[in-house]
Amino acid sequence: MFFRIPILLMLPIYLAILLALIYLLYLLIKALRKYLKSEPVRKEKAEIAKSLGAVIKQHRMECQMTQEFVAEALGVSRQAVSKWESGASDPSTSNLAALAKLYGTTAEELLRELRK
């Protein structure tokens, strides 16, 4: 009592599955090409983030402050300061202004050092 579906009835289903797989492959290739083309932009963004972190860290070291001291002075966690210095994230505008004030400079001066 095994019921078999004729191959002609299954052909449209197989064709639909094949077309769906081809379309998914097309989308995957398209996304990969877009990702590869964006590499220079990603590198530039990473370099800017690293530069801001380096500037922040340089000023902290010149003022002979620890990350914990800076964090307590700004009311943020030490991990936040660490992320700013490593380039994993950027400080908000208010935190950047507070950092500049703590380091005895201006936010504009900190940002100006990025362009050097």
DAQUI-V885537 format. One line per field, one symbol per residue. ss: DSSP state (H for helix, E for strand, C for the rest). phi: phi as a letter, one per 30 degrees, with the letter a starting at -180 (. if undefined). psi: psi as a letter, one per 30 degrees, with the letter a starting at -180 (. if undefined). Layout:
ss = ???
phi = ???
psi = ???
This chain:
ss = CCCCCCHHHHHHHHHHHHHHHHHHHHHHHHHHHHHHHCHHHHHHHHHHHHHHHHHHHHHHHHCCCCHHHHHHHHCCCHHHHHHHHHCCCCCCHHHHHHHHHHHCCCHHHHHHHHHC
phi = .dccdeddddedddddddddddddddddddddddddddeddddddddddddddddddedddddhccdddddddcibddddddddddidacdddddddddedddibcdddddddddd
psi = hkkkkkefffeeeeeeeeeeeeeeeeeeeeeeeeeefgeeeeeeeeeeeeeeeeeeeeeeeeghlleeeeeeefhlleeeeeeeefgflklleeeeeeeeeefhaleeeeeefef.
